[in-house]
Amino acid sequence: MCCLGPSLAGNPTQYVMEKCFHQAGWDRRFLSLQVAEEDLSIAIDGMRAMDFCGAVITGPFQTKATQYLAELTPDAKEIGAVNCLHRASNRHWSGANTVGTGFLNVLKNVTDPLGCKGLLLHTGPTARAIALALARESVAAITVCGTDEDAGFELVEMLQGVSDTSANFIVWEGDLPVDDDVQLVIHAPEPGAVDPTEEIALSTETLRPEMLLADMCLGSPTTPFLRAGLACGCQVLQGQQLLVSQWVECVRLWTGSEPAGDVMREALEEYLGL
């Protein structure tokens, strides 16, 4: 297996996966492969020729890789991005997106999303994956907020086409207030797109203790967004939890076995110096 991306400096995936494999006693290795964008299709074909079992796809390659794969899971097709490659029955690559499933696995340990109202910040593939997962769990409503209007309206249109969840888009301008009836507030930028140490444009005085906040950014150990929520008495989901949950789903697809999520979480925090 490997992590495939255009720039992998500081990427913890290999470290975490190697720790996971060692703890499980699996005779497997995990590599980091940095590839230029113009060589992506060659790299994907090369991994198949060398009989790799799977791959984690990072950054902008998550959308570009979809055009080079023989199969996509239904969710990956809707999202338009993959973060995991695994072998299909015919040994060709199948592309999956584990972001939404990983998010739900963590969320459901805290609350049942059925009937909830959510505020989703950002409109990229990460936000699309989470929105789709929530809609499939029959949340009552999702308000999408972002600066890219085209992407925002496309996300709303996708949700309206796959579920009965009420969805709308608002442009993110200035400090965003959170409506009183919102139960989930999710900060879902693309990895590396924002500085996790900076505050986001949110009216934190509108947060209430009944809300649950989730941040896809990796904190040290928390982000300013989550610290604001904790100060208001909110429950929070950390980026570290959510990322590990995505990786757990990847390992399940590759091996058919259950990895030790706690070992992976400890390895990630060790790598990040937390």
C-alpha positions in Angstrom: 0.0 0.0 0.0 1.1 3.6 -0.3 0.2 7.3 0.1 0.1 9.0 -3.3 0.3 12.8 -3.6 2.0 15.8 -5.2 3.7 16.8 -2.0 4.0 14.6 1.0 6.4 16.5 3.3 5.0 16.3 6.8 2.3 13.8 5.8 1.7 11.3 8.7 0.0 8.5 6.7 3.0 6.2 6.3 4.0 6.5 9.9 0.5 5.7 11.2 -0.1 2.8 8.7 3.2 1.2 9.5 2.4 1.3 13.2 -1.0 -0.2 12.5 0.4 -3.0 10.4 3.1 -3.8 13.0 0.6 -3.9 15.9 -1.7 -6.3 13.9 1.2 -8.6 13.0 0.5 -8.1 9.3 3.3 -8.8 6.7 2.6 -5.6 4.9 4.4 -2.3 4.1 3.2 1.2 3.4 5.1 3.7 1.3 5.0 7.4 0.5 5.1 8.1 -3.2 5.4 11.7 -4.4 4.3 12.0 -8.0 4.1 15.0 -10.4 0.5 15.7 -11.5 1.3 14.9 -15.1 2.5 11.5 -14.1 -0.5 10.5 -12.0 -2.1 8.1 -14.5 1.3 6.4 -15.0 1.7 6.0 -11.2 -1.8 4.5 -10.9 -1.1 2.0 -13.7 2.3 1.3 -12.2 0.8 0.4 -8.7 -1.5 -2.0 -10.4 1.3 -3.6 -12.4 3.4 -4.0 -9.2 0.4 -5.6 -7.4 -0.1 -2.9 -4.8 -3.1 -3.7 -2.5 -4.3 -0.1 -2.2 -3.5 3.5 -1.8 -4.4 6.7 0.1 -4.8 9.6 -2.4 -4.1 13.1 -1.1 -4.7 16.7 -2.0 -5.7 17.7 -5.6 -5.1 14.2 -6.8 -8.4 13.2 -5.2 -10.5 14.7 -7.9 -8.0 14.1 -10.8 -7.6 10.4 -10.0 -11.2 9.6 -10.7 -10.7 9.8 -14.5 -8.0 7.1 -14.4 -10.0 4.4 -12.4 -12.0 1.5 -13.8 -14.6 1.8 -11.1 -15.9 4.3 -8.6 -18.2 3.6 -5.6 -21.6 5.3 -5.9 -20.6 7.9 -3.2 -17.3 8.6 -4.9 -19.2 9.4 -8.1 -21.5 11.8 -6.4 -18.6 13.5 -4.6 -16.4 13.6 -7.6 -13.3 12.6 -5.6 -11.6 9.6 -4.1 -9.2 9.3 -1.1 -8.8 5.5 -1.3 -7.9 3.0 -4.0 -8.6 -0.7 -3.5 -8.7 -3.7 -5.7 -12.0 -4.6 -7.4 -13.0 -8.2 -8.1 -11.3 -8.0 -11.5 -8.1 -6.7 -9.9 -8.5 -3.3 -11.4 -8.6 -0.2 -9.2 -11.8 0.9 -7.6 -12.0 4.4 -6.1 -13.7 5.0 -2.8 -14.3 8.1 -0.6 -14.1 7.2 3.1 -14.4 10.8 4.4 -18.2 10.7 4.9 -18.3 7.2 6.4 -15.4 8.0 8.7 -17.2 11.2 9.8 -20.4 9.3 10.6 -18.5 6.6 12.5 -17.2 9.2 14.9 -20.4 11.3 15.0 -22.6 8.3 15.9 -20.6 7.6 19.0 -21.8 11.0 20.3 -25.2 11.6 18.8 -27.7 10.3 16.3 -27.8 12.7 13.3 -31.4 11.7 12.3 -33.5 14.9 12.2 -30.7 17.2 13.1 -30.0 20.6 11.4 -26.5 21.2 10.3 -24.3 24.2 9.2 -21.5 23.1 6.9 -18.6 25.4 6.3 -16.8 25.2 2.9 -17.9 23.5 -0.4 -15.0 21.3 -1.6 -14.8 17.5 -1.9 -14.4 17.1 1.9 -17.6 19.1 2.5 -19.4 17.3 -0.3 -18.5 13.9 1.3 -19.7 14.9 4.7 -22.9 16.5 3.4 -23.8 13.4 1.4 -23.2 11.1 4.4 -25.4 13.3 6.6 -28.1 13.4 3.9 -28.1 9.6 3.7 -28.7 9.5 7.5 -31.8 11.7 7.0 -30.7 14.9 8.7 -33.5 17.4 8.5 -31.6 20.3 6.9 -28.1 21.3 5.8 -27.1 24.9 5.3 -23.9 25.1 3.2 -21.8 28.2 3.6 -18.8 29.1 1.5 -17.1 31.7 -0.7 -17.4 29.7 -4.0 -21.0 30.2 -5.1 -20.9 27.8 -8.0 -19.5 25.0 -5.8 -22.1 25.8 -3.1 -25.1 25.6 -5.4 -23.7 22.4 -7.0 -23.5 20.9 -3.6 -27.0 21.8 -2.8 -28.2 20.4 -6.1 -26.4 17.2 -5.4 -28.1 16.8 -2.0 -31.5 17.6 -3.5 -31.0 14.9 -6.0 -30.1 12.1 -3.6 -32.3 12.8 -0.5 -35.2 14.6 1.0 -32.9 16.6 3.2 -33.6 20.3 3.0 -30.5 22.1 1.6 -29.6 25.7 1.0 -26.5 27.8 0.3 -25.4 31.1 1.7 -22.3 33.1 0.8 -19.8 33.3 3.6 -19.2 37.0 4.2 -17.9 38.4 7.5 -18.4 36.7 10.8 -21.1 34.1 10.3 -23.9 33.8 12.9 -25.1 30.3 13.8 -28.9 30.0 14.0 -30.5 28.9 17.3 -32.0 25.7 15.8 -28.6 24.3 14.4 -27.3 21.2 16.2 -24.2 20.4 14.1 -21.6 22.9 13.0 -18.9 21.4 10.7 -15.8 23.1 9.6 -14.7 21.1 6.5 -12.0 22.8 4.4 -9.7 20.8 2.2 -6.5 19.6 3.8 -3.9 22.3 3.9 -6.3 25.0 2.5 -6.6 27.0 5.7 -4.3 27.7 8.6 -5.6 25.5 11.5 -4.1 28.0 14.1 -6.2 30.9 12.9 -9.7 31.7 14.0 -12.5 31.3 11.4 -15.0 34.0 10.5 -17.8 32.8 12.9 -19.8 34.7 15.5 -18.8 32.5 18.4 -21.2 34.4 20.7 -24.1 32.6 18.8 -22.8 29.1 19.7 -24.9 27.3 22.3 -24.1 24.3 24.6 -26.5 22.1 22.8 -24.5 22.3 19.6 -21.8 19.8 18.5 -18.8 21.2 16.6 -16.6 19.2 14.3 -13.4 20.4 12.7 -11.6 18.5 9.9 -8.4 20.5 10.6 -5.7 18.9 12.7 -5.3 20.8 15.9 -2.6 21.1 18.6 -4.6 19.3 20.0 -7.6 21.5 19.3 -8.2 24.4 16.9 -9.4 27.9 17.8 -12.9 27.0 16.4 -13.2 24.0 18.7 -11.8 25.9 21.7 -14.5 28.5 21.1 -17.0 25.7 21.2 -15.6 24.2 24.4 -15.7 27.6 26.0 -19.5 27.6 25.3 -20.0 24.1 26.6 -20.3 22.4 23.2 -19.3 18.9 22.4 -16.5 18.7 19.8 -15.0 16.3 17.3 -11.3 16.8 16.6 -9.7 16.5 13.3 -7.4 13.7 14.6 -10.4 11.5 15.4 -12.0 12.1 12.0 -8.9 11.5 10.0 -8.1 8.2 11.8 -11.7 7.1 11.1 -11.1 7.7 7.4 -8.0 5.6 7.5 -9.7 2.8 9.4 -12.2 2.5 6.6 -9.3 2.4 4.0 -7.7 -0.5 5.9 -11.0 -2.4 6.0 -11.3 -2.1 2.2 -7.7 -3.2 1.7 -7.5 -6.1 4.1 -11.0 -7.1 5.0 -9.8 -6.9 8.6 -10.5 -4.6 11.5 -7.5 -2.3 12.3 -6.8 -1.0 15.8 -8.1 2.6 15.6 -6.7 3.4 19.0 -3.2 2.5 17.9 -3.6 4.6 14.8 -4.8 7.6 16.9 -1.8 7.2 19.2 0.6 7.0 16.3 -0.9 10.2 14.7 -0.7 12.1 17.9 2.9 10.9 18.4 3.8 12.0 14.9 2.2 15.4 15.4 3.9 15.8 18.8 0.7 16.1 20.8 
